[in-house]
């Protein structure tokens, strides 16, 4: 069992008996955290090592937040295209209801995209104009399943983004993102109910 040396710390210096050998290293890791490593060798041959980690807590910089919001904006632009395209592609006896369902979602996605664009500019960034690619299923059920997947992803993304905005200190953004979470969660529930008894 290792012995614990009696080090004392004063004004940033670690001191012990002059016969002890002490080395201290400090470095920045890929995760952005700082670590210090202290290695001490005592006269009686025991080695002692401490590793201290100073973490930023995973906080985003403003540039990081802009990038994340642009990812969300690309998803919303893709969602607008997805719903418009799926409304046009709906077929069969349920086409009127499906087309109406898809088109009804466009307004929410447009509002989300508009807010995100404005927020990116307010933070000093450039809003993206490149939408996320839209899958093109060949059946009504396939389109509904793709909508469900996209809305679940959006819910998860906005939940994460709200926490990041909270850490960043932007309360207004947190409140708006929580509204987005409510909207996307509602879309998920409605799509799940439609698919529940949908013919295979």
Secondary structure as the mmCIF struct_conf table of DSSP 4:
data_model
#
loop_
_struct_conf.conf_type_id
_struct_conf.id
_struct_conf.beg_label_comp_id
_struct_conf.beg_label_asym_id
_struct_conf.beg_label_seq_id
_struct_conf.end_label_comp_id
_struct_conf.end_label_asym_id
_struct_conf.end_label_seq_id
STRN STRN1 UNK A 8 UNK A 10
TURN_TY1_P TURN_TY1_P1 UNK A 11 UNK A 12
STRN STRN2 UNK A 13 UNK A 15
TURN_TY1_P TURN_TY1_P2 UNK A 18 UNK A 19
BEND BEND1 UNK A 20 UNK A 20
STRN STRN3 UNK A 21 UNK A 28
TURN_TY1_P TURN_TY1_P3 UNK A 30 UNK A 31
BEND BEND2 UNK A 32 UNK A 32
STRN STRN4 UNK A 34 UNK A 41
TURN_TY1_P TURN_TY1_P4 UNK A 43 UNK A 44
BEND BEND3 UNK A 45 UNK A 45
STRN STRN5 UNK A 47 UNK A 54
TURN_TY1_P TURN_TY1_P5 UNK A 57 UNK A 58
HELX_LH_PP_P HELX_LH_PP_P1 UNK A 59 UNK A 61
HELX_RH_AL_P HELX_RH_AL_P1 UNK A 62 UNK A 89
BEND BEND4 UNK A 92 UNK A 92
TURN_TY1_P TURN_TY1_P6 UNK A 93 UNK A 94
HELX_RH_AL_P HELX_RH_AL_P2 UNK A 95 UNK A 122
TURN_TY1_P TURN_TY1_P7 UNK A 123 UNK A 124
HELX_LH_PP_P HELX_LH_PP_P2 UNK A 131 UNK A 133
BEND BEND5 UNK A 138 UNK A 139
HELX_RH_AL_P HELX_RH_AL_P3 UNK A 140 UNK A 168
TURN_TY1_P TURN_TY1_P8 UNK A 169 UNK A 169
HELX_RH_AL_P HELX_RH_AL_P4 UNK A 171 UNK A 196
TURN_TY1_P TURN_TY1_P9 UNK A 197 UNK A 197
#
